[in-house]
């Protein structure tokens, strides 16, 4: 059963990722007072790219070639292991939080390498910045996960989800504050405004995409959408496990699946509303925001050690 | 098993001596040294590996000295260290078969002699079970490696070597005092006597702290790290691999030996663990931050040794804390993590230094700014270096990930049981380890990307050719070791676990269940092998799907890089300094620490020099202004030459103090024999007075 759930999670996340990014595009268009395309436009974009001839750039070699499958594959694997539909990990060996963090480092590593590989300065700056975003978010992210691990008594995301879902994760205030910090950290990790505009391609997150074309670009665009969805799912899995199946019966899993869909949609819509309501700031100011988030994470640690 | 190690020691001595004798014909000398060294390393490896599980072997001879018998002890921990160092030594000799061709004019016989002696002395330090002999071999190890550091005889290597010598002796002094403290309380120089006597807590703490800093100086932890990035890169690359991968582990070995073995009967203090964890956390972050500022490939790797020593110390510190606080699971998992990372670091750091050596061999430079594009010209080296980079960045499923996973579990598990202070401490340690991990990814993207990817940025890089077979073989061996220690973690972990249990003299904690690694107190599991299979399957599926779409739609090559409408040229490529500048944007304060400390150190050195009454001669008349070049142009024109002189670092302040002391003493040495008579009489009076007082 749990293997089926894992495969289901992976397949559904990949299938739904373009839909979610289509919805956020629609919201942006509405907030800009444009009509915009419909929410299925991203599927059509990917299908078009899929049929295009691929152009490989001058200097680029095997690393660039290998990057899109590695990028998408890593996030698909993470999606399969998270406690999304159930309050337990469908594949326990994929569910450890340290494993997830370091598995997320692999696509980042290859992404940045590919950006250097293409020998262009625009792509490379994007890749290096993407790495640094990771470095700056890391302290807050890990501090929150540390608080959760101590509160739930395990580093396994399944146990964390179960502990939060049954309100056993104590102390409660620390967990709530940790959730706030984690949401903010996830928001930065998703690569949205005010730091980044994923559609302006020479910017941080999609900078290295400039060197890609055809099916590779399609795979990479899909990968970026899946990444955003996985990051949002991590928040949902750890801090909003309510409604997810407690046991492994098919009906409960189905209900958990629907609940997950609703939760993640709310999170993504909220993120896209925030994104369009803020101005854009210089990349160099990123540090201030991440330190602010780290401060909130630190606050949750303080609540944890004093036990409220 | 001890007999095999004796054979290995004998082979090392014979090979070293023969290589020195044959020094006139460098080719023969090299072959003798390398083949003899490989045979010796193979023997020692089998001997060490055989001792991993077996009971400890003790051997003792009443030596030439009346006060110290020559005692050796081969226990599982010693076996592990010997196996690791011998494995590295074997690979280094294999690599040397081709790599030493460049060193024919620099005295191949001397290299062969001292490198053999260096490896033998490392094995003897590990085996020695008597304070006196331990110190003798420790000193022999420092001196032989010093010769290897200065073998190039350039200004840079001489400076690095001198600094190394000084720091090694500062460490030596602290270790000697620590042993002396224990010996005077135990009444014997035998480690067996230390082991069985219970020291007063104060004595034990003094001995531990001194030994920790002394061995820490050898291991290159912050604040004793400054010698490492100057000394290790100066040696031939395979010796750098041996030093960075092997020798600094002797420091960790010493800390473990003093804490768990020599002070075993006394028991530890929680404070020791706290000290080790704090120093480990600081070392790991600062090591990787300074590595990011480097554009010399070997210096970058050397700074990463500081980082990895920090990670090992985090594991060992957790072990010490668990041991002192009587938390058996924590003690075992901490030590397991530390020792596992010790083995892993030896393998991937050895691999990376050999990779850097191959780059140096093929292009003649270690400056990353003028390299680039080597992946196409040296595919085997590039692949090995990439695996090493992934392993050191702790990317699953390779070996670095396994040991860091255990380290995290230990730190988080410790926080679950701990009080307020411990929770804050371990949160700090976890955050430090996480920042280190993220920065290590950045740093190795830089190291691999700037060196091997994009296009060659100089003629030297364009002319690079793949290295000869022995060098390739050596790198491939270590690559295989990195992969095996990762995927085969379920086989390796029980062995390391039993060593940790033997050190703590408790039954081993279950850390493996079938093919999965288990962390009991944090209720978590991971399986590198299953992870590898899943990753391979999913990524291969994605690649196949993409490639079939490519076949349907066609592929084209565009020779020109698209630079958003500009004419792309080589100055547009990402350089090491590009990454460094971006990091500095956000990590400025961490670099500022170094600046402040350096300035303070320089001020102290000046004060010291004034106190001794020595005035430095002012720098000679101002030099002609150098032409203003951009960083990149400068590297392109002078990159292959020596790097320009750096601003005074803390280590240089130490050097300046030492040389001032030397100058002061040389003043006392007037050359007048009457002064010497006064000294001799003074010394006689002093010692007579001492004897009378003691009696």
Interface residues (C-beta under 8 A of the other chain):
Chain A: X50 X51 X52 X53 X54 X55 X56 X57 X58 X59 X61 X62 X63 X66 X68 X69 X70 X72 X73 X74 X76 X77 X92 X93 X94 X95 X96 X98 X99 X101 X102 X103 X105 X106 X108 X109 X112 X113 X115 X116 X117 X118 X119 X120 X121 X122 X124 X125 X127 X128 X129 X131 X132 X134 X135 X136 X138 X139 X141 X142 X143 X146 X149 X150 X153 X154 X155 X156 X159 X202 X210 X211 X214 X215 X216 X218 X219 X284 X286 X287 X301 X304 X305 X306
Chain B: X373 X375 X376 X390 X393 X394 X395 X396 X401 X404 X405 X408 X409 X412 X415 X416 X420 X423 X424 X427 X430 X431 X434 X435 X437 X438 X439 X441 X442 X444 X445 X448 X449 X450 X453 X454 X455 X516 X519 X522 X523 X524 X525 X526 X527 X530 X531 X534 X535 X538 X539 X540 X541 X542 X543 X545 X546 X549 X550 X552 X553 X554 X555 X556 X557 X558 X559 X560 X561 X562 X563 X564 X568 X572 X573 X574 X578 X579 X582 X583 X585 X586
